[in-house]
Amino acid sequence: MNIDCIERISCFDNADAAFSLRNGGESSGNYASLNLGDHVGDDPKIVEKNRLKFEQAFGHRCVFMHQLHGTKATLIRKIPDFSPECDAIVTDVKGLGLAVMTADCLPLLLQTGDGKVCAAVHCGWKGLARGIVRNTVSLIRKLSTSSLEVYTGPCIGPLSFEVGPEVRDEFVHAFGSDANSAFKISRADRLLCSLPELTSLALMQSGVEIAKIVHSGCDTFKEKERFFSYRRHAVTGRMVTVISLR
């Protein structure tokens, strides 16, 4: 196991979880070195090697999505022949890793308190505002009515994510005035946006009972030695955050 490429997440009672770091892989240049994204211009064969290295370190084979910044959640029960086109994957199968790729967006991991279901969700601001969390929770509820254990992974931090007022307006339209607290004035016509706070709000408004929620506290934009960041370099690699039922 290459311990330099992975950081374990220990907050789930009945699931293994982790996120990758940018070190420990074979990619070079802007993708150095553990790039796990196969859609960013890196050599596909090297990405495949990097993914295998990560899976070996994690201990489970993983399902990787073809993410679209959309609102579709998909139920997965085996490794598919092709990456599903969606922004959330849900399973009730033990030992199957669910992976979400990010390089500033927020990776959200969910597990039901009864240990029967887990999910990995890609929370960019567009998907968050338009219902990806609600749709994922709705799919989970078809499989289990238990409360949720929640982890929000490494993402661009609330002091680094600068947006225009139109982003706040879309969240206020979606979630009401409660969304205003996730935005702080940065400078003229610019606001600082907290993806973890907006994700928590989306979960609360989905109506599900939250047993516990843990935030990584990582800032992908500022922690350049540990993470890729699209805001820092538009051509860059991707990390993954994964969960697998025990």
C-alpha angles and dihedrals in degrees: 000000000000103000091189093070102053142049118198123229112214105181098096120090097206107020141070114230139172145153129226126240125216093249131080101048139103103244120112140202115019089353097055116175134333099024109168097178117103094189102060103079100268122134105280093217091055091047089052090053091048092051092050090050091051094046090051090051092046094045099229138078111249139217112225119201130220093231121210106177085250138123105252120124119194132199112229126190102166141017103284125221090237133027109266115244102237143094100237134040126196130191142176093192118107119233096021112124118220113203131194119192120218144162099178104340115102119262110212122198122193134185129178115240091239089060094237103112138031136178142193117209133192106219111190113159094259094052091045093052093045100049115272092137093048092049092049093050090049090055092047091051090060088063103034137007094201123121120267134250109208137201125181110200137207112315140146105299128243091251092051106041107089118184140166124259090257089072092055090046091055092051093047088051090050101039106017129236092324087079092067092078090065091065129071128183111259104171138318109331092349131104136191112235129205112211093185091055093047091048091052089050091050090052093049092049091050087072097235122136111248113214093185140341126204125189121205093217090212122140112209092193096054100035097069095160091059107031145039115237127195091198090054096044120008091205104057146116132272134240124209132220114202143188132189129182116241 
